[in-house]
Amino acid sequence: MQTTSISAPLSMRRIAAGAALALGLAAPLSAHTAGGAASPDPCHVGVYRLASGGWVDVGTTSDGGMRWRLPDGRTGLLRVAAEGKIESTRGWTGAPDGTQVSFGACEEGRIAFAGETGAKQAFEVVETTFEGAGGIKLAGRLVLPKGSGPVPVSVMVHGSEDYSARAHYFEPRVWPAEGVGVFVYDKRGAGGSEGKYTQDFRVLAEDAAAAAREARRLAGARAARLGFDGGSQAGWIVPLAATKVEVDYLVIRYGLAEGPLAEDRGETLRRLKDKGWGPDVLAKAAKVTDATAKVMVSRFTDFSELNALREHWGGEPWWQDLEGEFTGLIAKAPEAAVRAIGPQQDKGTTWEHDPMPVLRQVKAPILWLIAGEDLEAPPEETKARLVGLAKEGRNITVLEFPDTDHGIREFETDDGKRVYTRYADGYYAAVLDFTRTGEAAGTYGAARRLTP
């Protein structure tokens, strides 16, 4: 992914794209596009210690671009303009931000960033392969700060992305610069790992547990604490993995404490509400999401309830405004097309997963970060459930970053569409504090504390 912070939660993003193309509909667009512009040489990827003591990270994005980021969440896309000059654009807006960036020769490891010079940092790196569920060989990497002292080690768990975490995650560079080790691995069927890509949470949890064991083995005495950290779909996988292997902490970023089917319902209703539809339409649409859920759970064989609703309401104007993870495409596409395309795109998602019994089994402390205006994973029910778990005595710290969308990204609205500008201030600091100590007791930008 571009970072671990923006993975789409469910496989239906891919099903939707495939179905849209096959049906002649407009396919969903990626949140990041390189725009066809050339990027700086990949040899410059790394985290640079600036003269002031801070850092700037430069990494690749999954769509072929390069992005910088700062500790406070500011970020921009880099591209090579006329005469080799590097230009920076603010967040994901495509608008120039005036940040001056240049690099030395590849072997020099130097950067000039916003008037400061910086040097690329080096870490202890160990490449490995280990066995995941079913004996599948997975490619992993342990990155530790230089030295011999003990440090916390985070095992990064994927969202729904299908590309190499080792190639695109930023944490294996940035966290060691902050004194935190990272174990990162390519999920099955991606990057250097064997196997077939899947969204079966049980299989992926077994893989994550195996990764934690491998990280502990490699880090040895240097692992002062070891835990899981992941965003989006990882919110379902991480707690499952924590019931299979002993860890010291869990960090869950913008995940859901309700199941995958509830995610589609929440997004579908939220988008209809945003378009001005009232309670009567929302009540009808909720029934449609129940019907499309049956299609998904049946693996594209049971359309009976959906077809009855389509016959009854399909001609009403709101029907064409249906969106969501999968409801919009399934409801608006011909049944024959969905029956043909759906099984081809199905990734085995554990649609009926209930996270609450699993969360009640987790013994390690949890930090849960919520994007207050999350369109992909509407957080209202998740907040209520997590607060309820805290009242039961579960060790859960919940921080909500207001006015942020999936990925803890701030945004502006342009012609009704969100344009992302940066990550929220305090986001990284909260994760790092909890990783080091098991507590996030500070003030983290505008974040609101929902549990004690």
C-alpha positions in Angstrom: 0.0 0.0 0.0 1.0 3.6 -0.1 1.3 3.3 3.7 -0.4 0.9 6.1 -2.8 3.7 6.7 -5.1 3.6 3.7 -6.0 0.1 2.7 -9.5 -0.5 1.6 -11.3 -2.6 4.2 -12.8 -5.3 2.1 -12.3 -7.3 -1.1 -15.4 -5.8 -2.7 -13.4 -2.8 -3.8 -11.8 -5.2 -6.3 -15.0 -7.0 -7.1 -16.6 -3.6 -7.7 -13.9 -2.5 -10.0 -14.0 -5.8 -12.0 -17.8 -5.7 -12.2 -17.9 -2.1 -13.2 -15.5 -2.6 -16.1 -17.3 -5.7 -17.3 -20.7 -3.9 -17.1 -19.5 -0.7 -18.7 -20.0 1.3 -15.4 -17.6 3.8 -14.0 -14.9 1.9 -12.0 -13.9 3.2 -8.6 -10.7 5.2 -8.6 -7.7 4.8 -6.3 -7.2 7.4 -3.6 -3.6 7.9 -4.9 -2.5 8.4 -8.5 0.9 9.1 -9.6 -0.6 11.2 -12.4 1.9 9.8 -15.0 4.6 12.1 -13.7 8.1 10.8 -13.1 9.2 10.2 -9.6 12.6 10.7 -8.0 15.0 7.8 -8.1 14.0 5.0 -5.7 17.5 5.0 -4.3 16.4 8.0 -2.2 13.8 6.0 -0.3 14.6 6.2 3.4 14.2 8.2 6.6 16.5 11.2 7.0 17.6 12.7 10.2 17.4 16.5 9.8 19.8 19.0 11.2 17.1 20.2 13.7 16.8 16.7 15.1 13.5 15.7 13.5 13.1 13.4 10.5 11.5 13.3 7.1 10.6 10.0 5.5 10.6 9.4 1.7 8.9 6.3 0.5 7.3 4.7 -2.6 3.5 4.4 -3.1 1.8 1.4 -4.6 0.9 3.3 -7.7 4.5 4.2 -8.6 4.9 7.5 -6.9 7.0 8.8 -4.0 5.8 10.5 -0.9 7.4 12.4 2.0 6.0 12.6 5.5 6.9 14.4 8.7 6.3 13.4 12.4 3.3 15.7 12.7 1.4 14.1 9.8 2.2 16.6 7.0 2.8 14.8 3.7 3.2 15.5 0.0 3.8 13.7 -3.3 7.1 14.1 -5.1 7.5 14.3 -8.8 10.3 15.3 -11.2 9.4 18.4 -13.2 11.2 20.4 -15.9 15.0 20.2 -16.0 15.0 17.6 -13.2 13.7 19.8 -10.5 11.7 18.0 -7.9 8.2 19.4 -7.1 6.1 18.6 -4.0 2.3 18.7 -3.9 0.3 19.0 -0.7 -1.2 15.8 0.7 -3.3 14.2 -2.1 -4.5 17.5 -3.6 -2.2 17.7 -6.5 -1.6 21.4 -5.6 2.0 22.7 -5.2 2.8 23.2 -1.5 6.1 25.2 -2.0 8.2 22.6 -0.2 11.7 22.6 -1.6 13.2 19.1 -1.9 16.4 17.9 -3.4 18.7 14.9 -3.0 22.4 14.2 -3.3 23.8 11.4 -5.4 22.4 7.9 -4.5 25.5 6.9 -2.6 25.6 10.0 -0.5 22.3 9.5 1.3 21.6 13.3 1.6 18.5 15.4 1.4 17.7 19.1 1.5 14.2 19.5 2.7 12.4 22.8 3.4 15.6 24.6 4.1 17.2 21.8 6.2 19.8 19.2 5.4 19.4 15.6 6.4 21.3 12.3 6.3 19.7 8.9 5.6 19.5 6.6 8.6 20.8 3.0 8.7 19.3 0.2 10.8 19.9 -3.4 11.6 18.0 -5.4 9.0 17.4 -9.2 8.8 15.6 -10.8 5.9 13.8 -14.0 6.5 11.2 -16.5 5.3 8.9 -18.4 7.6 5.9 -20.7 7.4 2.4 -19.4 7.7 -0.9 -21.3 7.8 -0.7 -24.6 5.8 3.1 -24.4 5.5 3.0 -21.4 3.0 6.4 -19.6 2.9 6.1 -15.9 3.7 8.8 -13.3 3.2 9.5 -11.1 6.2 12.0 -8.5 7.4 13.0 -7.4 10.9 14.3 -3.8 11.2 15.8 -2.7 14.5 17.6 0.5 15.6 21.3 0.2 15.7 22.8 -1.0 18.9 22.3 -3.9 21.3 19.7 -2.5 23.8 16.1 -3.8 24.1 13.4 -2.1 22.1 9.7 -2.7 21.5 9.0 -4.6 18.3 5.7 -4.2 16.3 4.5 -6.8 13.9 2.7 -5.0 11.1 -0.5 -6.7 10.0 -2.0 -5.9 6.6 -5.3 -4.4 5.6 -6.9 -5.7 2.4 -4.1 -4.6 0.1 -2.5 -7.1 -2.3 0.9 -5.7 -2.7 4.2 -5.9 -0.9 4.3 -4.5 2.6 8.1 -4.8 2.6 8.2 -2.5 -0.4 5.6 0.1 0.6 5.1 0.3 4.4 6.7 3.4 6.0 6.9 2.1 9.6 10.0 -0.2 9.0 11.9 3.1 8.3 10.3 5.6 10.6 9.7 3.5 13.7 13.3 2.4 14.1 14.3 6.1 13.8 12.1 6.5 16.9 13.7 3.6 18.8 11.0 1.0 17.9 11.7 -2.2 16.0 9.4 -3.4 13.2 8.7 -6.8 11.7 7.0 -6.6 8.3 6.0 -9.4 6.0 4.4 -9.7 2.6 0.9 -11.3 2.9 0.4 -14.6 1.1 0.1 -14.1 -2.6 1.8 -10.7 -2.5 5.3 -9.5 -2.9 7.9 -12.2 -2.1 5.4 -14.5 -0.3 4.0 -17.7 -1.7 0.4 -18.9 -1.7 -2.8 -17.4 -3.0 -4.2 -14.0 -1.9 -7.1 -14.4 0.5 -9.3 -12.4 2.8 -10.1 -15.4 5.1 -9.5 -13.8 8.4 -8.7 -17.1 10.1 -6.0 -17.9 7.7 -4.5 -14.4 7.9 -4.6 -14.5 11.7 -2.6 -17.8 11.6 -0.1 -16.0 9.3 0.1 -13.0 11.7 0.7 -15.3 14.7 3.5 -17.1 12.8 5.0 -13.7 12.0 5.0 -12.8 15.7 6.8 -16.0 16.6 9.4 -15.3 13.9 9.9 -11.7 15.0 10.4 -12.8 18.6 12.9 -15.5 17.5 14.9 -13.1 15.4 14.9 -10.2 17.8 15.8 -12.4 20.8 16.8 -10.4 23.8 16.4 -7.1 22.0 12.5 -7.5 22.0 11.6 -5.7 25.2 7.9 -5.8 24.1 6.3 -7.4 21.1 2.8 -6.6 19.7 0.6 -6.4 16.7 -0.1 -3.2 14.7 -2.5 -2.9 11.8 -5.2 -0.8 10.1 -8.5 -1.3 8.5 -9.2 -5.0 7.8 -6.4 -5.8 10.3 -8.9 -4.7 12.9 -10.5 -8.1 12.5 -7.3 -10.1 12.0 -5.2 -8.7 14.8 -7.5 -9.7 17.7 -7.8 -13.2 16.2 -4.0 -13.5 16.0 -3.6 -12.3 19.6 -5.7 -15.3 20.7 -3.1 -17.6 19.1 0.1 -16.2 20.3 1.1 -14.2 23.4 1.8 -10.5 22.7 2.2 -7.4 24.9 0.0 -5.0 23.0 -2.4 -4.4 20.1 -2.7 -1.3 18.0 -5.7 -1.2 15.7 -6.1 1.8 13.4 -9.6 2.7 11.9 -10.9 -0.9 12.1 -14.4 -2.0 13.1 -15.7 -3.7 16.2 -18.6 -5.1 14.1 -18.5 -7.5 11.2 -17.7 -7.0 7.5 -21.4 -7.0 6.5 -22.2 -4.2 9.0 -19.5 -2.2 7.3 -21.3 -2.3 3.9 -24.6 -1.3 5.6 -23.0 1.6 7.5 -21.3 3.0 4.4 -24.4 2.5 2.2 -26.7 4.4 4.7 -24.1 7.1 5.4 -23.8 7.9 1.7 -27.5 8.0 1.1 -27.9 10.3 4.1 -25.2 12.6 2.8 -27.1 12.8 -0.5 -30.2 14.1 1.4 -32.3 11.0 1.6 -34.5 10.8 4.7 -35.4 8.1 7.2 -38.0 6.4 5.0 -35.4 5.7 2.3 -32.8 4.7 4.8 -35.1 2.1 6.2 -35.7 0.7 2.8 -32.0 0.8 2.0 -31.2 -1.1 5.2 -33.4 -4.0 3.9 -31.5 -3.9 0.6 -28.2 -4.2 2.5 -29.6 -7.3 4.3 -30.5 -8.8 0.9 -27.1 -8.1 -0.7 -25.5 -9.5 2.4 -27.3 -12.8 1.7 -25.9 -12.7 -1.8 -22.3 -12.3 -0.4 -22.7 -15.0 2.3 -24.2 -17.4 -0.3 -21.2 -16.8 -2.5 -23.4 -15.2 -5.2 -26.1 -17.9 -5.4 -29.0 -16.5 -3.3 -30.7 -13.5 -5.1 -34.3 -14.2 -4.0 -34.7 -11.5 -1.5 -32.8 -8.9 -3.5 -34.8 -9.6 -6.6 -38.0 -9.1 -4.7 -36.9 -5.7 -3.3 -35.6 -4.7 -6.8 -39.0 -5.4 -8.3 -40.7 -3.4 -5.5 -38.3 -0.4 -5.2 -35.8 -0.6 -8.1 -37.6 2.1 -10.0 -37.5 4.7 -7.2 -34.9 7.4 -7.6 -32.8 6.6 -4.4 -32.0 3.1 -5.8 -29.5 4.6 -8.3 -27.8 6.3 -5.3 -27.0 3.1 -3.6 -23.2 2.7 -3.0 -21.3 1.0 -0.1 -18.7 -1.8 -0.1 -20.8 -4.0 -2.4 -24.5 -3.1 -2.1 -24.6 -0.5 -4.9 -23.0 -2.7 -7.6 -24.9 -5.8 -6.7 -28.2 -4.0 -6.5 -27.8 -2.1 -9.7 -26.1 -4.8 -11.9 -28.0 -7.6 -13.7 -28.1 -10.8 -11.6 -26.5 -12.8 -14.4 -23.4 -10.5 -14.4 -23.0 -10.7 -10.7 -23.3 -14.5 -10.7 -20.6 -14.6 -13.4 -18.2 -12.1 -12.1 -18.6 -12.4 -8.3 -17.1 -15.9 -7.9 -14.1 -14.9 -10.1 -13.4 -12.0 -7.8 -14.3 -13.6 -4.5 -11.3 -13.7 -2.1 -12.9 -15.8 0.6 -13.7 -12.9 2.9 -15.0 -14.1 6.3 -18.3 -12.2 5.9 -20.0 -13.5 9.0 -17.1 -12.8 11.4 -18.2 -11.5 14.8 -15.4 -9.6 16.4 -16.9 -9.1 19.8 -16.4 -12.6 21.3 -12.8 -12.5 20.0 -12.1 -9.1 21.6 -13.4 -10.4 24.9 -10.7 -13.1 24.7 -7.8 -10.7 24.2 -5.7 -10.2 27.3 -3.2 -7.7 26.0 -3.9 -3.9 26.2 -5.4 -2.4 23.0 -5.1 1.0 21.5 -7.9 1.7 19.0 -7.7 4.7 16.8 -10.9 5.9 15.1 -11.4 8.3 12.2 -14.3 10.4 13.3 -15.7 11.0 9.7 -14.8 7.6 8.3 -16.8 6.9 5.1 -15.4 3.4 4.5 -15.8 2.2 8.0 -18.5 4.3 9.7 -17.5 4.3 13.4 -20.6 5.0 15.4 -21.4 1.4 16.4 -17.7 0.6 16.9 -17.3 3.5 19.3 -20.3 2.3 21.3 -19.0 -1.3 21.4 -15.5 -0.3 22.5 -16.7 2.0 25.2 -18.9 -0.9 26.4 -15.9 -3.2 26.5 -14.0 -0.7 28.5 -16.8 -0.5 31.0 -16.6 -4.3 31.3 -13.1 -3.8 32.5 -11.3 -4.6 29.2 -8.0 -2.8 28.8 -8.9 -0.7 25.7 -7.8 2.9 25.0 -9.9 4.5 22.3 -8.9 7.8 20.7 -11.0 9.4 18.1 -9.5 11.9 15.6 -12.4 14.2 14.6 -12.7 15.5 11.0 -10.6 12.6 9.6 -11.5 9.9 7.1 -10.2 6.4 6.7 -6.4 6.4 7.3 -6.7 9.2 9.9 -6.5 11.6 7.0 -7.7 15.2 7.2 -9.6 16.5 4.2 -11.2 19.4 2.4 -14.4 19.2 0.5 -14.4 20.2 -3.2 -17.6 20.0 -5.1 -18.9 17.4 -2.6 -15.8 15.2 -2.8 -13.2 14.8 -0.2 -9.6 15.8 -1.0 -7.1 14.6 1.5 -4.5 17.0 2.8 -2.5 15.3 5.5 -2.5 12.7 8.3 -3.7 14.1 11.6 -1.3 15.6 14.0 -0.7 13.3 17.0 -1.6 10.2 15.1 2.0 8.8 14.9 2.8 10.0 18.4 -0.2 8.1 19.9 0.9 4.8 18.2 4.5 5.2 19.3 3.7 6.0 22.9 1.4 3.0 23.2 4.0 0.8 21.5 6.7 1.8 23.9 4.7 1.7 27.2 1.3 0.2 26.7 -0.3 3.6 27.4 -1.3 6.6 25.3 -1.8 9.0 28.1 -0.7 12.2 26.4 -2.5 14.8 24.3 -2.5 13.9 20.6 -3.5 16.8 18.4 -7.2 17.1 18.4 -7.9 13.5 19.4 -10.7 12.9 21.8 -10.3 10.2 24.5 -13.4 7.9 24.5 -12.3 5.6 27.3 -10.3 6.3 30.5 
